[in-house]
Amino acid sequence: MDMTDSMAVSVSALDAQRQRLNVISSNLANAQSTHTPGGGPYKRRDVVFQSTPVASPFQRTFRQVSTGPGAHSLDGVKVLRVKEDARPGQVIYDPRHPDADKKGFVKMPNINVMEEMVNMIGASRSYEANVQAINATRAMWNKALEIGR
């Protein structure tokens, strides 16, 4: 693995965690949204990650030819899709609410604010770790250039 591969893995993780943070912030912003354009309360969303090769098809083929058939490809991460959480939301009694049914009950979103905050902390820590990995790779490049002088 060379340093550009290391950088590519970290960059793919940064992009995936950025998308995850966007989804989490959307969940938090809609924690009390009882009416959506599709009808009903907001449904919590979550990202699904998938490993993905960071090298181009040409680079992968070149590595396999130059290193033999047992060569491993280096994988990064990408967001495969954003899925809705199927868990039911809470039902509360509030007859004055504009979205209350005839019995006075309101269907709330299936969002647990504490769970979303924990997810946000995890995503931001992962983002920070990948920034540190990029900085370490850059520092190694600089040291390698200094050695060559």
C-alpha positions in Angstrom: 0.0 0.0 0.0 1.4 3.4 -0.9 0.6 6.7 0.6 -1.9 7.7 -2.0 -4.0 4.6 -1.2 -3.9 5.5 2.5 -5.1 8.9 1.6 -7.9 7.6 -0.6 -9.2 5.3 2.1 -9.3 8.1 4.6 -11.0 10.5 2.1 -13.7 7.9 1.3 -14.3 7.5 5.1 -14.5 11.3 5.5 -17.2 11.5 2.7 -19.2 8.6 4.2 -19.1 10.1 7.7 -20.1 13.5 6.3 -23.2 12.0 4.7 -23.9 10.1 8.0 -23.7 13.4 10.0 -26.1 15.0 7.5 -28.6 12.2 8.0 -28.3 12.4 11.8 -28.8 16.2 11.7 -31.9 15.7 9.6 -33.2 13.2 12.1 -32.6 15.7 15.0 -34.2 18.6 13.1 -37.3 16.5 12.5 -37.6 15.0 16.0 -41.0 16.7 16.5 -42.2 16.7 12.8 -45.6 15.0 12.9 -46.6 15.8 9.3 -44.6 15.2 6.2 -45.4 15.7 2.5 -45.9 12.0 2.2 -48.3 12.0 5.2 -47.7 10.9 8.7 -44.8 11.6 11.0 -41.2 11.8 10.0 -39.4 8.5 9.8 -35.9 8.2 11.2 -33.2 7.6 8.6 -29.9 5.7 8.9 -27.0 5.2 6.4 -25.9 1.8 5.2 -22.1 1.6 4.5 -20.5 -0.6 1.9 -16.8 -1.3 1.2 -15.6 -0.1 -2.1 -12.3 -0.3 -3.9 -10.4 2.9 -3.8 -8.2 2.2 -6.8 -9.4 2.7 -10.4 -10.1 -0.4 -12.5 -6.8 0.2 -14.3 -4.9 0.4 -11.1 -6.5 -2.8 -9.8 -5.7 -4.7 -13.0 -2.1 -3.4 -13.0 -1.6 -4.5 -9.4 -3.0 -7.9 -10.0 -0.7 -8.4 -13.1 2.4 -7.0 -11.3 2.0 -8.7 -8.0 0.2 -11.9 -9.0 -3.3 -13.4 -8.7 -3.3 -13.4 -4.9 -3.0 -9.6 -4.6 -5.6 -8.0 -2.3 -7.4 -4.9 -3.3 -7.6 -2.0 -0.9 -11.1 -1.0 0.1 -12.5 2.3 1.4 -16.1 2.9 2.3 -19.1 4.5 0.7 -22.8 5.1 1.6 -24.7 2.4 -0.1 -28.1 3.9 0.7 -30.1 5.8 3.3 -32.9 3.7 4.7 -35.9 4.5 6.8 -36.1 2.9 10.3 -39.1 0.6 10.5 -39.6 1.0 14.3 -42.9 2.6 15.3 -43.0 6.0 16.8 -44.6 7.0 20.0 -48.3 7.9 20.2 -49.2 10.7 22.6 -52.4 12.1 23.7 -52.7 15.8 22.7 -56.2 16.7 21.4 -55.1 20.3 20.7 -52.4 19.3 18.3 -53.3 20.0 14.6 -52.3 16.4 13.6 -54.3 14.7 16.3 -56.7 12.0 15.2 -60.4 12.0 16.2 -59.6 10.5 19.5 -56.9 13.1 20.3 -53.8 10.9 19.7 -50.8 12.1 17.7 -48.3 9.8 16.0 -44.8 11.1 16.8 -41.6 10.4 14.8 -39.6 7.3 15.8 -36.6 9.4 16.8 -34.7 9.0 20.1 -32.7 12.2 20.6 -30.2 10.6 22.9 -29.6 7.8 20.4 -29.0 10.4 17.7 -26.6 12.3 19.8 -24.6 9.2 20.5 -24.6 8.4 16.8 -23.4 12.0 16.1 -20.6 11.7 18.6 -19.5 8.4 17.0 -19.6 9.8 13.5 -17.7 13.0 14.5 -15.0 10.9 16.3 -14.6 8.7 13.2 -14.4 11.9 11.0 -11.7 13.3 13.4 -9.8 10.0 13.3 -9.7 10.0 9.5 -8.5 13.7 9.5 -5.7 12.6 11.8 -4.8 9.7 9.4 -4.7 12.2 6.5 -2.4 14.5 8.5 -0.1 11.6 9.5 0.1 10.5 5.8 0.9 14.1 4.8 3.6 14.3 7.5 5.1 11.0 6.2 5.2 12.5 2.7 7.0 15.6 4.0 9.5 13.5 5.9 10.2 11.3 2.8 10.8 14.5 0.8 13.2 15.8 3.4 15.1 12.5 3.3 15.5 12.8 -0.5 17.1 16.3 -0.2 
